[in-house]
Structure formats: C-alpha cells, structure tokens
C-alpha cells in the first residue's frame, strides 16, 4: 500500500478552501503553507472603519506523523475531507477539542 503524503494532502485541502474564500472580495485572504515546519493556515482580514476584522478559518499542523486540526471553520470539515482522501482516523487529532474530550471520539487523542 502506498504511503500517504500528509503534507501534500493538507496543502491540497487548504488551497481548495483558499480558492473558495478568495471569491469574497471584502476580505484579504492569506494562504500560509509552511512545509518546512508543517504549519498550514488560512487567514482572512479586513478593516471596517477603525476596527480590524481578523480570523483564522483553518489551522492544521503535522506533528509526529499525525495531522493536528487546530482550527476548522469550514463547511464540510477538515477531518471529513482528510477521511475522504484516505487518511485514517488514527492519524487525525481534533486538537481544537480538549485532550479529555478527544478520548471519546474515534480520532486520535494525540
């Protein structure tokens, strides 16, 4: 069985979401793909009058051979997209959940 390239898979998912987000011209969308340190983010920002509107809709890290979903404000869900691409639940950490709560899911605790 061919080994999955998690960095490539995560980059693909984040890039697809970037394409979707750039359709909204009200926000500047920044795509951050740090393959050297395994950090992948999608950030949106804008100014409304004197207030900055800033948000991170996706933040995924790869640590110790597992995909850590730190932030996920996507419609389908990063975990589901990873599963659809063949990543096993045992290699996905729902890091936006507390370690205590993670033990009750079918995904990896850490």
C-alpha distances in whole Angstrom, upper triangle without the diagonal:
4,6,9,13,15,18,17,17,20,22,21,22,25,26,26,28,31,31,32,35,36,38,40,43,45,42,41,37,35,32,31,27,27,24,26,27,24,27,26,30,31,35,38,42,45,49,51,55,55,51,48,45,42,39,35,33,29,29,25,24,21,22,20,17,18,19,23,25,29,30,29,32,30,31,27,26,24,22,21,20,17,16,17,14,12,13,13,17,17,16,19,23,26,28,31,31,33,31,33,32,28,28,29,26,23,22,21,25,24
4,6,9,12,15,14,14,17,19,18,20,22,23,23,26,28,28,30,32,33,35,38,40,42,39,38,34,32,28,27,24,24,21,22,24,21,24,23,27,29,32,35,39,42,46,48,52,52,49,45,43,39,36,33,31,27,26,23,22,19,20,19,15,17,18,22,23,27,28,28,30,28,29,26,25,22,21,21,19,16,16,16,13,11,12,13,17,17,15,18,22,25,26,29,30,32,31,33,32,28,29,30,27,23,22,21,25,24
4,7,9,12,12,12,15,16,16,18,20,21,22,24,26,27,29,30,32,34,36,38,40,37,36,32,30,26,25,21,21,18,19,20,18,20,21,24,26,30,33,36,40,44,46,49,49,46,43,40,37,34,30,28,25,23,20,18,15,16,15,12,13,14,18,20,24,26,25,28,26,28,25,23,20,18,19,18,14,15,15,12,10,10,12,15,15,12,15,19,22,23,26,27,29,27,30,29,25,26,27,24,21,19,19,22,20
4,6,9,8,8,11,13,13,14,17,18,18,20,22,23,25,27,28,30,32,35,36,33,32,28,26,23,21,18,18,15,17,18,15,18,17,20,23,26,29,33,36,40,42,46,46,43,39,36,33,30,26,25,21,20,16,16,13,15,14,11,11,12,16,17,21,22,22,24,23,24,21,20,16,15,16,14,11,12,13,9,8,8,10,13,13,11,13,16,19,21,23,25,27,26,28,27,24,25,26,23,20,17,17,20,19
4,6,5,6,9,10,11,13,15,16,17,19,20,22,23,25,26,28,30,33,34,31,29,26,23,20,18,15,15,12,14,15,12,15,14,18,20,24,27,30,34,37,40,43,43,40,36,34,31,28,24,23,19,18,15,14,11,13,13,10,11,11,15,16,19,21,21,23,22,24,21,20,16,16,17,15,12,14,14,11,11,10,13,15,15,12,14,16,19,20,23,25,27,26,29,28,24,26,27,24,22,19,18,21,19
4,5,5,6,8,10,11,12,14,15,17,18,20,21,22,24,27,28,30,32,29,27,23,21,18,16,13,13,10,13,13,10,12,11,15,17,21,24,28,31,35,37,41,40,37,33,31,28,25,21,20,16,14,11,10,8,10,11,8,8,7,11,12,15,17,17,20,19,21,19,16,13,13,14,12,9,12,13,10,10,8,11,13,13,10,10,13,15,16,19,21,23,22,25,24,21,23,24,21,19,16,15,18,16
4,5,5,6,9,10,11,12,14,16,16,18,20,21,22,25,27,28,30,26,24,21,18,15,13,9,9,7,10,10,7,9,9,13,15,19,22,25,29,32,35,38,38,35,31,29,26,23,19,18,15,13,10,9,7,11,12,10,10,9,12,13,15,17,17,20,19,21,20,17,14,14,16,14,11,15,16,13,14,12,15,16,16,13,13,15,17,17,19,22,24,24,27,26,23,25,27,24,22,19,18,20,18
4,6,5,6,9,10,10,12,14,15,17,19,20,21,24,26,27,29,26,24,21,18,15,14,10,11,9,12,13,10,12,11,14,16,19,22,26,29,33,35,39,39,36,32,30,27,24,20,19,16,15,12,12,11,14,16,13,13,12,15,15,18,19,18,20,19,21,19,18,14,15,16,13,11,14,14,11,13,12,15,17,18,15,15,17,19,20,22,24,27,27,30,29,25,27,29,25,24,21,20,23,21
4,5,5,6,9,10,11,13,14,16,17,19,20,22,24,27,28,26,24,20,19,15,15,12,13,11,15,15,12,13,11,14,15,19,22,25,29,32,35,38,38,35,32,29,26,23,19,18,14,14,11,12,11,14,16,13,12,10,13,13,16,17,16,18,16,18,16,14,11,12,13,9,8,11,11,8,10,9,13,15,16,13,12,15,17,18,20,22,25,25,28,26,23,25,26,22,21,18,18,21,19
4,5,5,6,8,10,11,12,14,16,16,18,21,22,25,26,23,21,18,16,12,12,9,11,10,13,13,9,10,7,10,12,15,18,22,26,29,32,35,35,32,28,26,22,19,16,14,11,10,8,9,9,13,15,13,11,8,10,10,13,13,13,15,14,16,15,12,9,10,12,9,8,12,12,10,12,10,14,15,16,13,11,13,14,15,17,19,22,22,25,24,21,23,24,21,20,17,17,19,18
4,6,5,6,9,10,10,12,14,15,16,19,21,23,24,21,19,16,14,10,9,7,9,9,12,13,10,10,7,9,11,14,17,21,24,28,30,34,34,31,27,25,22,19,16,15,11,11,10,11,11,15,17,15,14,12,13,13,15,15,14,16,15,17,16,15,12,14,15,12,11,15,15,12,15,14,17,18,20,16,15,17,18,18,19,22,25,25,29,27,24,27,28,25,24,21,21,23,21
4,6,5,6,9,10,11,13,14,16,18,20,22,24,21,20,16,15,12,12,10,13,12,16,17,14,13,10,12,12,16,18,22,25,29,31,35,35,32,29,26,23,21,17,15,13,14,12,14,14,18,20,17,16,14,16,15,17,17,15,17,14,16,15,14,11,13,14,10,10,14,13,10,13,13,17,18,20,17,16,18,19,20,21,24,27,27,30,28,25,28,29,25,24,21,22,24,23
4,5,5,6,9,10,11,13,15,16,18,21,22,20,19,15,15,11,12,11,14,14,18,17,14,13,10,11,11,14,17,20,23,27,29,33,33,30,27,24,21,18,15,13,10,11,10,13,14,17,20,18,16,12,14,12,14,14,12,13,11,13,11,10,8,10,11,7,8,12,11,10,13,12,16,17,19,16,14,16,16,17,18,21,24,25,27,25,23,26,26,22,21,19,20,22,21
4,5,5,6,9,10,10,12,15,16,18,20,17,16,12,11,8,9,8,12,12,16,16,13,11,7,7,7,11,13,17,20,24,26,30,30,27,23,21,18,15,12,10,7,9,9,12,13,17,20,18,16,13,14,12,13,12,11,12,10,13,12,11,9,12,13,10,11,15,14,13,16,15,18,19,21,18,16,17,16,17,17,20,23,24,27,25,23,26,27,24,23,20,21,23,22
4,5,5,6,9,10,11,13,15,17,19,16,15,11,10,7,9,9,13,13,17,17,15,13,10,10,9,12,14,17,20,24,26,30,30,28,24,22,19,17,14,13,11,12,12,15,16,20,23,21,19,16,17,15,17,15,14,15,13,15,15,14,12,15,16,13,14,17,16,15,18,18,21,22,24,21,19,20,20,21,21,24,27,28,31,29,27,30,30,27,27,24,25,26,25
4,5,5,7,9,10,12,14,17,19,17,16,13,13,11,13,13,16,17,20,21,18,16,13,12,11,14,15,18,21,25,27,30,31,29,25,23,20,18,15,13,12,14,14,17,18,22,25,23,21,17,18,16,18,16,14,14,11,12,12,13,11,14,14,11,13,16,14,13,17,17,21,21,24,21,19,21,20,21,21,24,28,29,31,29,27,30,30,26,26,23,25,27,26
4,5,5,6,9,10,12,15,16,14,14,10,11,9,12,13,16,17,21,21,18,16,12,10,8,11,12,15,18,22,24,27,28,25,22,19,17,14,12,9,9,12,13,16,18,22,25,23,21,17,17,15,16,13,11,10,8,10,10,11,10,14,14,11,13,16,15,15,19,18,21,21,24,21,19,20,19,19,19,22,25,27,29,27,25,28,28,25,25,23,24,26,25
4,5,5,6,9,10,12,14,12,11,7,8,7,10,11,15,17,20,20,17,15,11,10,7,9,10,13,16,20,22,25,26,24,20,18,15,13,12,10,10,12,14,17,19,23,26,24,22,19,19,16,17,15,13,12,11,13,14,14,13,17,17,14,16,20,19,18,21,21,24,24,26,24,21,22,21,21,20,24,27,29,32,29,28,31,31,28,28,25,26,28,27
4,6,5,7,10,12,14,13,12,10,11,10,13,14,18,19,23,23,21,19,15,13,11,13,12,16,18,21,23,27,28,26,23,20,18,17,15,13,13,16,17,20,22,26,29,27,25,22,22,20,20,18,16,15,13,14,15,16,15,19,19,16,18,21,19,19,22,22,26,26,29,26,24,25,24,25,24,27,30,32,35,32,30,34,34,30,30,28,29,31,30
4,6,6,8,11,13,12,13,10,12,12,15,16,20,22,25,25,22,20,16,14,11,13,12,15,17,20,22,25,27,25,22,19,17,15,15,12,13,16,18,21,23,27,30,28,26,22,22,19,20,17,15,13,10,11,12,14,14,18,17,15,18,20,19,19,23,23,26,26,28,26,24,24,23,24,23,25,29,31,33,31,29,33,32,29,29,27,29,30,30
4,5,6,9,10,8,9,7,10,10,14,16,19,21,24,24,22,19,15,13,9,10,8,11,13,17,18,22,23,21,18,15,14,12,12,10,11,15,17,20,23,26,30,28,26,22,22,19,19,16,14,12,10,12,14,15,15,19,19,17,19,22,21,21,25,24,27,27,29,27,24,24,23,23,21,25,28,30,33,30,29,32,32,29,30,27,29,30,30
4,5,7,9,8,8,6,9,10,14,16,20,22,25,25,23,20,17,14,11,11,9,12,13,16,18,21,23,21,18,16,15,14,14,13,14,17,19,22,25,28,32,30,28,25,24,22,22,19,17,15,14,15,17,18,18,22,22,20,22,25,24,23,27,27,30,30,32,30,27,27,26,26,25,28,31,33,36,34,32,36,36,33,33,31,32,33,33
4,6,9,9,10,10,13,14,18,20,23,25,28,28,26,24,20,17,14,14,12,14,14,18,19,22,24,22,20,17,17,16,17,15,17,20,22,25,28,31,35,33,31,27,27,24,24,21,19,16,15,15,18,19,20,23,23,21,23,26,24,25,28,28,31,31,34,32,29,30,28,28,27,30,33,35,38,35,34,37,37,34,34,32,34,35,35
4,6,6,9,9,13,14,18,21,24,26,29,29,27,24,20,17,14,13,10,11,11,14,15,18,21,19,17,14,14,14,15,14,16,20,22,26,28,32,35,34,32,28,27,24,24,20,18,15,15,15,18,19,20,24,24,22,25,27,26,27,30,30,33,32,35,33,30,30,28,28,26,29,32,35,37,34,34,37,37,34,35,33,34,35,35
4,5,7,9,13,15,19,21,25,27,30,30,28,25,22,19,15,14,11,11,10,13,14,17,19,18,16,14,15,15,17,16,18,21,24,27,30,34,37,36,34,30,29,26,26,23,21,18,18,19,22,23,23,27,27,25,28,31,30,30,33,33,36,35,38,35,32,32,30,30,28,31,34,37,39,37,36,40,40,37,38,36,37,38,37
4,7,9,13,16,19,22,25,28,31,30,29,25,22,19,15,13,10,9,7,9,10,13,15,14,12,11,12,13,15,15,18,21,24,27,31,34,37,37,34,31,29,26,25,22,21,18,18,19,22,23,24,28,28,26,29,32,31,31,35,34,37,36,38,36,33,32,30,30,27,30,33,36,38,36,36,39,39,37,38,36,37,37,37
4,6,9,13,16,19,22,25,27,27,25,22,19,15,12,9,6,5,5,9,10,14,15,13,11,9,9,10,12,12,15,18,21,24,27,30,34,33,31,28,26,23,22,19,18,16,16,18,21,21,21,25,26,24,26,30,29,29,32,31,34,33,35,33,30,29,27,26,24,28,30,33,36,34,33,37,37,34,35,33,34,34,34
4,7,10,13,16,19,22,24,24,23,20,17,14,11,8,6,5,6,10,12,15,16,15,12,10,10,11,12,13,15,17,20,22,26,29,32,32,30,26,25,23,21,19,18,17,17,20,22,22,22,25,26,24,26,29,29,29,32,31,34,33,35,32,29,29,27,26,24,28,31,33,36,34,33,37,37,35,36,33,34,34,33
4,7,10,13,16,19,22,21,20,16,13,10,7,6,4,7,9,13,15,19,19,17,14,12,10,10,10,10,11,14,16,19,22,25,29,28,26,23,22,19,18,16,15,14,14,17,19,19,18,22,23,21,22,26,25,25,28,27,30,29,31,28,26,25,24,23,22,25,28,30,33,31,30,34,34,32,32,30,30,31,30
4,6,10,13,16,18,18,17,13,11,8,6,5,6,8,11,15,18,21,21,19,15,14,11,10,9,11,11,12,14,17,19,23,26,26,24,21,20,18,17,15,15,15,15,19,20,19,18,21,23,21,22,25,25,24,27,26,29,28,30,27,24,24,23,22,21,25,27,29,32,31,29,33,34,31,32,29,29,30,28
4,6,10,12,15,15,14,11,8,6,5,7,9,12,15,18,21,24,24,22,18,17,14,12,10,11,10,10,12,14,17,20,23,22,21,18,18,16,16,14,14,15,15,18,19,18,16,19,21,18,19,22,22,21,24,22,26,26,27,24,22,22,21,20,20,24,26,28,31,30,28,31,32,29,30,26,26,27,26
4,6,9,12,11,10,8,6,5,6,8,11,14,17,20,23,26,26,23,20,18,15,13,11,12,10,9,10,12,14,17,20,20,19,16,16,15,14,14,15,16,16,20,20,19,16,19,21,19,19,22,23,21,24,22,25,25,26,22,20,20,20,19,19,23,25,26,30,29,27,30,31,29,29,25,25,26,24
4,6,9,9,8,6,5,7,9,11,15,17,21,24,27,30,30,27,23,22,18,17,14,14,11,10,10,10,12,15,18,17,17,14,15,14,15,15,16,17,17,21,21,19,16,18,20,18,17,21,21,19,21,19,22,23,24,20,19,19,20,19,19,23,25,26,29,29,26,29,31,28,28,24,24,25,22
4,5,6,6,5,6,9,12,14,17,20,23,26,29,32,31,29,25,24,20,18,15,16,13,11,10,9,10,13,16,16,16,14,14,15,15,16,18,20,20,24,23,21,18,20,22,20,19,22,23,21,22,20,23,23,23,20,19,19,20,19,20,23,25,25,29,29,26,29,31,28,28,24,23,24,21
4,6,5,7,8,11,14,17,20,23,26,30,33,36,35,32,28,27,23,22,18,19,15,13,11,10,9,12,14,13,14,13,14,15,16,18,19,21,21,25,24,21,18,19,22,19,17,21,22,19,20,18,21,22,22,18,18,18,20,19,21,24,26,26,29,29,26,29,31,28,27,24,22,23,21
4,6,8,11,14,17,19,23,25,28,31,35,37,36,34,30,29,25,23,20,21,18,15,14,11,11,12,14,14,15,15,16,18,18,20,22,24,24,28,27,25,21,22,25,23,20,24,25,22,23,21,23,24,23,20,20,20,22,20,23,26,27,26,30,30,27,30,32,30,29,25,24,24,21
4,6,9,12,16,18,21,24,27,30,33,36,34,32,28,27,23,21,18,19,16,13,11,8,8,9,12,13,14,13,13,15,15,17,19,22,23,26,26,23,20,21,24,22,20,23,25,22,23,20,22,22,22,18,18,17,19,17,19,22,23,23,27,27,24,27,29,27,27,23,21,21,18
4,7,10,14,16,20,23,26,29,32,35,34,31,28,26,22,20,16,17,14,11,8,5,5,8,10,10,11,9,10,12,12,15,16,19,20,23,22,19,16,17,20,18,16,19,21,19,19,17,19,19,19,15,14,15,16,15,17,20,21,21,25,25,22,24,27,24,24,20,18,19,16
4,7,10,13,16,19,23,26,29,32,30,28,24,22,19,16,13,14,10,7,6,5,7,9,13,13,12,10,10,10,10,12,14,17,17,21,21,18,14,16,19,18,16,19,21,19,20,18,20,20,20,16,15,14,15,14,15,18,20,20,24,24,21,24,26,24,24,20,19,19,17
4,7,10,14,17,20,24,27,30,29,26,22,20,17,14,11,11,8,6,5,6,9,12,15,15,14,11,10,10,10,10,12,14,14,18,18,15,12,14,17,15,14,18,19,17,19,17,19,19,20,17,15,15,15,14,15,18,21,21,25,24,22,25,26,24,23,20,19,20,18
4,6,10,13,17,20,23,26,25,22,19,17,13,11,7,8,5,4,6,9,12,15,19,18,16,13,12,10,10,9,10,11,12,16,17,14,12,15,17,16,16,19,20,19,21,19,22,21,22,19,17,16,15,14,14,18,20,22,25,24,22,25,27,24,25,21,21,22,20
4,7,10,14,17,20,23,23,20,17,14,11,9,6,6,5,7,9,12,15,18,22,21,19,16,15,12,12,10,10,10,11,14,15,14,12,16,18,16,17,20,20,20,22,21,23,23,24,22,19,18,17,17,16,19,22,24,27,25,24,27,28,25,26,23,23,24,23
4,7,10,14,16,20,19,17,13,11,7,6,4,6,7,9,12,15,18,21,25,24,22,19,17,15,13,11,11,11,12,16,18,16,15,19,21,19,20,23,24,23,26,24,27,26,27,25,22,21,19,18,17,20,23,25,28,26,25,29,30,27,28,26,26,26,25
4,7,11,13,17,17,14,11,8,6,5,6,8,10,12,16,18,22,25,28,28,26,22,21,18,16,13,13,12,13,16,18,18,17,21,22,21,22,26,26,26,29,27,30,29,30,28,25,24,22,21,19,22,25,28,30,29,28,32,32,30,31,28,29,29,28
4,7,10,13,13,11,7,5,4,6,9,11,13,15,19,21,25,27,31,31,29,26,24,21,19,16,16,15,16,19,22,21,21,24,26,25,26,29,30,30,32,31,33,32,34,31,28,27,25,24,21,25,27,30,32,31,30,34,35,33,34,31,32,32,31
4,7,10,10,9,6,5,7,9,12,14,17,19,22,25,29,31,35,35,33,29,27,25,22,20,20,18,19,21,24,24,24,28,29,28,30,33,33,33,36,34,37,36,37,35,32,31,28,27,25,28,30,33,36,34,34,37,38,36,37,35,35,35,35
4,6,7,6,5,6,9,12,15,17,20,22,26,28,32,34,38,38,36,32,30,28,25,22,23,21,22,24,28,27,28,31,32,31,33,36,36,36,39,38,40,39,40,38,35,33,31,30,27,30,32,35,37,36,36,40,40,38,40,38,38,38,37
4,6,5,6,7,11,14,17,19,22,24,28,31,34,37,40,41,38,35,32,29,27,24,24,21,23,25,28,28,29,32,34,33,35,38,38,38,41,40,42,40,42,40,37,35,32,31,28,31,33,37,38,37,37,41,41,39,41,39,40,39,39
4,6,8,10,14,17,21,22,26,27,31,34,37,39,43,44,41,38,36,33,30,27,28,25,27,29,32,32,33,36,37,36,38,41,41,42,45,43,45,44,46,43,40,38,36,34,31,34,36,39,41,40,40,44,44,43,45,42,43,43,42
4,7,10,13,16,20,22,25,27,30,33,36,38,42,43,40,37,35,32,29,27,27,25,28,30,33,32,33,36,38,37,39,42,42,42,45,43,45,43,45,43,39,38,35,33,30,33,35,38,40,39,39,43,43,42,44,42,42,41,41
4,6,9,13,17,19,22,23,27,29,33,35,39,39,37,34,31,28,26,23,24,22,24,26,30,29,30,33,34,34,35,38,39,39,42,40,42,40,41,39,36,34,31,29,27,29,31,34,36,35,36,39,39,38,41,38,39,38,37
4,6,10,13,16,19,20,24,26,30,32,35,36,34,30,28,25,22,20,21,19,22,24,27,26,26,30,31,31,32,35,36,36,38,37,38,37,38,36,33,31,29,27,24,27,29,32,34,33,33,37,37,36,38,35,36,35,34
4,7,11,13,16,17,21,24,28,30,33,34,31,28,26,23,20,17,18,16,18,20,23,23,23,26,28,27,29,32,32,33,35,34,35,34,36,33,30,28,26,24,21,24,26,30,32,30,30,34,34,33,35,32,33,33,32
4,7,10,13,14,18,20,24,26,30,30,28,24,22,19,17,14,15,13,16,19,22,20,20,24,25,25,26,29,30,30,32,30,32,31,32,30,27,25,23,21,19,22,24,27,29,28,28,31,32,30,32,30,30,29,29
4,6,9,11,14,17,21,23,27,27,25,21,19,16,13,10,11,10,13,15,18,17,17,20,22,21,22,25,26,26,29,27,29,27,29,26,23,22,19,18,15,18,21,24,26,25,24,28,28,27,28,26,26,26,25
4,6,7,11,14,17,20,23,23,21,17,15,12,10,7,8,8,11,14,16,14,14,17,19,18,19,22,23,23,25,23,25,24,25,23,20,18,16,15,13,16,19,21,24,23,22,26,26,24,26,23,23,23,22
4,7,10,14,17,20,23,23,20,16,14,11,10,6,6,5,7,10,13,11,11,14,16,15,16,19,20,20,23,21,23,22,24,21,18,17,15,14,12,16,19,21,24,22,21,24,25,22,23,21,22,22,22
4,7,10,13,16,20,19,16,13,11,8,8,5,5,6,7,11,12,10,8,12,14,13,13,17,18,18,20,18,20,19,20,18,15,14,12,12,11,15,18,20,22,20,19,23,23,21,21,18,19,20,19
4,7,10,13,17,16,14,11,9,6,5,5,7,9,11,15,15,12,10,12,15,14,14,17,19,18,20,17,19,18,19,16,13,12,11,10,10,13,16,18,21,19,18,21,22,20,21,17,17,18,16
4,7,10,13,13,10,7,6,5,6,7,8,12,12,16,15,12,9,10,14,13,11,15,17,16,17,14,16,15,16,13,10,10,10,9,10,13,16,17,20,19,16,20,21,18,19,15,15,15,14
4,6,10,10,8,6,5,7,7,10,12,15,16,19,19,15,12,13,16,15,13,16,19,17,18,15,16,15,15,12,10,10,11,9,12,15,16,16,20,19,17,20,22,19,19,15,14,15,12
4,7,6,6,5,6,9,10,13,15,18,19,22,20,17,13,13,17,16,13,15,18,16,16,13,14,14,13,10,9,10,12,11,14,16,18,17,21,20,17,19,22,19,19,15,13,14,11
4,5,5,7,7,11,12,15,17,21,21,24,23,20,16,16,19,19,16,18,21,19,18,15,15,15,13,10,10,10,13,11,15,16,17,16,19,20,17,18,21,19,19,15,12,13,9
4,6,8,10,13,15,18,20,24,24,27,25,22,19,17,21,20,17,19,22,20,18,15,15,15,12,10,11,11,14,14,17,18,19,16,20,21,17,18,21,20,19,15,12,13,9
4,7,10,13,15,18,20,23,23,26,23,20,17,15,18,18,14,16,18,16,15,11,12,13,11,7,9,11,14,14,18,19,20,18,21,21,18,19,21,19,18,14,12,13,11
4,6,10,12,15,16,20,20,22,20,17,14,12,15,15,12,13,16,15,13,10,10,10,8,5,6,7,11,11,14,16,17,15,18,18,14,16,18,16,14,11,9,10,8
4,6,9,12,13,16,16,19,17,14,10,9,13,12,9,11,14,13,13,9,10,10,10,6,5,6,9,9,12,14,16,15,18,17,14,16,18,15,14,11,9,11,10
4,6,9,11,14,15,18,17,13,10,10,13,14,11,13,16,16,16,12,13,11,11,9,6,5,6,6,9,11,12,12,16,15,12,15,17,14,14,11,9,10,8
4,6,7,11,12,14,14,10,7,8,11,12,10,13,15,15,16,13,14,12,13,11,7,6,5,5,7,9,12,13,16,14,12,15,16,14,14,11,11,12,11
4,7,10,12,16,16,12,10,11,15,15,14,17,19,19,20,17,18,16,16,14,11,9,7,5,5,8,11,12,15,14,13,16,18,16,17,14,13,13,12
4,7,9,13,13,10,9,11,14,14,14,17,19,19,21,18,19,17,18,17,13,11,9,8,6,10,13,15,17,16,15,18,19,17,18,16,16,16,16
4,6,9,10,7,7,9,11,11,12,15,16,17,19,17,18,16,18,17,13,12,9,10,8,11,14,17,19,17,15,19,19,16,18,15,17,17,17
4,7,9,7,9,11,13,13,15,17,18,19,21,20,21,19,22,20,16,16,13,13,11,13,17,20,22,19,18,22,21,19,20,18,20,20,21
4,6,5,7,10,10,10,13,15,15,16,19,18,20,18,21,20,16,16,14,15,13,16,19,22,24,21,20,23,22,19,20,18,20,21,22
4,6,9,11,10,10,14,15,15,17,19,19,20,19,22,21,18,18,16,18,16,18,21,24,25,22,21,24,23,20,20,19,22,23,24
4,7,9,7,7,11,11,11,13,16,16,17,16,20,19,16,17,15,17,16,17,21,23,24,21,20,22,21,18,18,17,20,21,23
4,5,5,6,9,10,11,13,15,14,15,14,17,16,12,13,11,13,12,14,18,19,21,18,16,19,18,15,15,14,16,18,19
4,5,5,6,9,10,11,13,11,13,12,15,13,10,11,10,12,12,14,17,19,21,18,16,19,19,15,15,13,15,17,17
4,5,5,6,9,10,11,9,10,8,11,10,7,9,8,11,12,13,16,17,19,16,13,16,16,12,11,9,11,14,15
4,5,5,6,9,10,9,11,10,13,13,10,12,11,15,15,16,19,20,21,18,16,18,17,14,12,11,14,17,18
4,5,5,6,9,9,11,11,15,13,11,14,13,16,16,18,21,22,24,21,19,21,21,17,16,14,16,19,19
4,5,5,7,5,8,9,12,10,8,11,12,15,16,17,20,20,23,20,17,19,19,16,14,12,13,16,17
4,5,5,5,6,7,10,10,9,12,13,16,17,18,21,21,23,20,17,19,18,14,12,11,13,16,17
4,6,7,9,11,14,13,12,16,16,19,20,21,24,24,26,24,21,22,22,18,15,14,17,20,21
4,6,9,11,14,12,12,16,17,20,21,22,25,25,27,25,22,23,23,20,17,15,17,21,21
4,6,9,11,10,11,15,17,20,21,22,25,24,26,24,21,22,22,18,15,14,15,19,19
4,7,8,7,8,11,13,16,18,19,22,21,23,21,18,19,19,16,13,11,12,15,15
4,5,6,7,11,13,16,18,18,20,19,21,19,16,16,17,13,10,8,9,13,14
4,5,5,8,10,13,15,15,17,16,17,15,12,13,13,10,7,5,7,10,12
4,6,8,11,13,16,16,17,15,16,16,12,12,13,10,8,5,5,9,9
4,7,10,12,15,15,17,15,18,17,13,14,16,13,11,7,6,9,9
4,7,9,12,12,14,13,16,14,11,13,14,11,9,6,6,9,8
4,5,9,9,11,10,12,11,8,10,12,10,10,6,5,6,6
4,6,6,9,9,11,10,7,10,11,9,10,7,8,8,9
4,5,7,8,11,10,8,11,13,12,13,10,9,8,8
4,7,9,12,10,9,13,14,13,15,12,12,11,12
4,6,8,6,6,10,11,10,13,11,11,10,11
4,5,5,6,9,11,11,14,13,12,9,11
4,6,5,7,10,11,13,11,10,6,8
4,6,6,8,10,13,13,12,8,11
4,5,6,7,11,11,11,9,12
4,5,5,8,7,7,5,8
4,6,8,8,8,6,9
4,7,8,10,9,13
4,5,8,8,12
4,7,9,12
4,7,9
4,6
4
